[in-house]
Amino acid sequence: MSSDIKQLNLGQKIRRLRESRGKTLQEFGDRVGIDAKLLALIEKNEVYPPVATLLNIAHACDEELGYFFNVTKQDRPYSVVKKGKAEVVPRVYPKGKNPFSYTFRTLAPAKGAKKMEPFLVEFSPKKEEVPQVAHDGEEFIYVLDGNLEFRLQDEKVKIGKGDSLYFESKYPHAFRALGGKKARAIVVLYPH
């Protein structure tokens, strides 16, 4: 685990949110859609959850995603991130692998009281299919560069530069770049 991730101490922050609400691992896991055993591993910083899971936890606790990344909220009705200054959302994976092949850059980290979470996402090419995930909410994707394969349960759809996609993220889904090249897209998550 990188020192940046350790410094964030996500597990302790999640445990603090859970305990401040008087919830057991099972109760909190049910509320945010995580198995209690997995939640226990997350709280011990043994597993790092995907961004969508952090977003669900934040939403369920009336917090912003920035809470987990030590971002100070601004008291303004807008947020600006200058070109090249979007921060990478840190992620850690088992055995040093990134099974999802996504790199997230947050595009509105300091804006408080957001209903949506916008990201610039880079998808690395992978020959094998990436695992599908499901979480509450909806997603919008606009492809800036490259080509993507979108899987929703058993269905596959190819989208490319200039294409957009809107879907309910409660269904298992995954993306991967096609053609051996990276792809980039604007991704907006809206948790319910």
Summary of the structure (lengths in Angstrom):
residues: 192
radius of gyration: 16.4
end to end distance: 30.6
largest distance: 49.0
contacts: 545
relative contact order: 0.15
helix: 27%
strand: 29%
